[in-house]
Amino acid sequence: MKNKMLMVAGATIATFVATTSVFADFGKWMPQLSTEEKTKIEAMTQEERQTYFEAKKAEMEAKRASHEAVIEKLLNGETLTAEDKIVIEEMKAQREERKLKQAEMQAKREKLLEIKTKLQNGETLTTEEQTFLDEVKALNKDKKKNHKSKWFGKNKWQKFQTEVFTD
């Protein structure tokens, strides 16, 4: 099942790469790309992009397989090699990054909800709050109209958009 999903995702990525605007909808597929990588990819031909992403996909699958192998060793009580310990440290670092990103997103969500409450109560926003809201609005305009946020769920996000983002 996962292999089929990866194949579909790979085909989808290849389709997006074939478009004239390489990164128009690309952020949701590979947000971990650095600006340096994005610049490099924009300069590539379609064939080079396809080769690049196939290599990137193979690299990610190999990494996932190595993680699975180490987890299996741990579950089976086998002794770990030095390479396995490096993989474990890498997994710990990735986990910490995810936790930090989640905490950052939660803080932004809470700030948005405070602003929403203030607006609903007819209170005036501070300069900092207004700046933050303007930044969020700008990001929101860049996204597609039917974007469904993981923060709120489909219907709550649409309701939140109409309440807060209407000018």
N, C-alpha and C positions, 0 to 999 in steps of 0.2 A: 504494500500500500504506500509506504513512504517513498519507494523508488518511483512509483507511478506519479506521485505528487511532485517529486523532484524533476521528473521528465517534463511534466506539465509546466512547472515553474521555469525550467530551462528554456522550453519553447516560448513561454511568455516573455522571458528576458530577451531572447533572440528577436522576437517580434518588436519589442520596444527599441532595441538597438538599431533595427532597420529603419526606424523613422528618421526624419530629418532633424528633429529636435531630440537628441539622444536622451536628455534628462528631463523631458517634459513631465513624464509620469514615473520617472525612475526612482525618485527618492523613497517611495514605499517599498521598492524591491531590494535595493542595496544601500540602505542608509549608512552602512559602515564605510563606504568609499570616501577617501579623503579628497580634498579639493585638488590635490596633485594628481591623483588617479583619474578624477573626472576630467581634468584638463587633458591628460594623456589620452583618455578614451575618446574625447571629442575630436582629437586630431587623427584618429585611426580611420581606416577604411572599414566598410561593413564586414569584410572577411576577417580583418585583423581583430575587430571587436568580437566577432563570433569566436574566434580562436582564443582570445583573451578570456572571455567569459566561460568557455569550456574548460580552460586550464584552471580558472578560479573555482569553478564548480568541482572539478576533480580534487583540487587542493582542500576544499571544504569537506568533501566526502571522506578523504583520507584522514583529515583531522578528527572528524566525527567517529570514524572507525577506531582510531587510536584511543580516543576517549572511552569508547565502549569497551575496548579490550582492557584498559586499565580498571574500569569499573568492574568488569567480570572477574579480573584477578583479585580485586579487593573483596568482592562478594564470596569468592571461592577460598579466600584465606591464603592465597599464594603470595610468595615473596615478590617484592617489587624491585625492578632494576633501577639504575640511576635515571635512565630515560623515562621510565614510568613516573618517577618522582617529579621530574621536570613537567610532565604532562599534568600531574595533579596540581602543581603550583600554578600552571597556566589556567587550569579550570577554576582554581580558587580566585585568581585575579579577574577572570571573566565574570565570575559570580559577584565579586565585589563591585565591578563596574556596573553590572545590572542593578544591584541594590542602590548604588548612588544615583543612577539615572532614574530609578523608580521614585526615590525620595525627592529628587528634583521635580519630577513631574507631579508628584502629590502636592508639593509646596505651591506649584503654579496653579493646580486645580483649586486648592484652598483659597489662594489669592483671588482667582476669578470668581469663586463663589461669594467671597466677601464683597467684591465689587458689584456683583449682581444684586446682592442684598441691599447694598447702599443705593443702587440705582432704583430698585423697587420701592425703597422707602423715601425716595426723592431727595436723598442727601447729596451734597457736592463732593466730588472726588478730589483727592489731593493731586498735585502735579505728577507725583510718582505713579499713582494709580491710573491717572489718565494716560500717561505715557505707556504704561504696561498694557492697558486696554487697547490703545492705538496699535501697538506692536502685534497684539493678538489678532486684532481686526485685519491688519495687513497680511498676516500669515493665513488667516481664514479666507481672504479674498483670493489668494493664490491657489487654494485647494479647490477641488471640484465641488459643485453644488450638492451632490449627493454623498459627500463624505460622512462616514459613520464613525464617530469617535469611540474608542475603547473606554474612554473615561466614563461616559454617561450612558452608553447604549444608544441605539438608533433613534428612538422617539424622543428621549430626553435631550439628546444633543440637538435635534432639530428644533425643539421647543426653546432650548437655551439660546440657540442662534437667533431665533426670531425676537427673543426678549432683549438680548444684550447687543447683538450686532447690527440692529437696525439703526440707521442714522436719523 
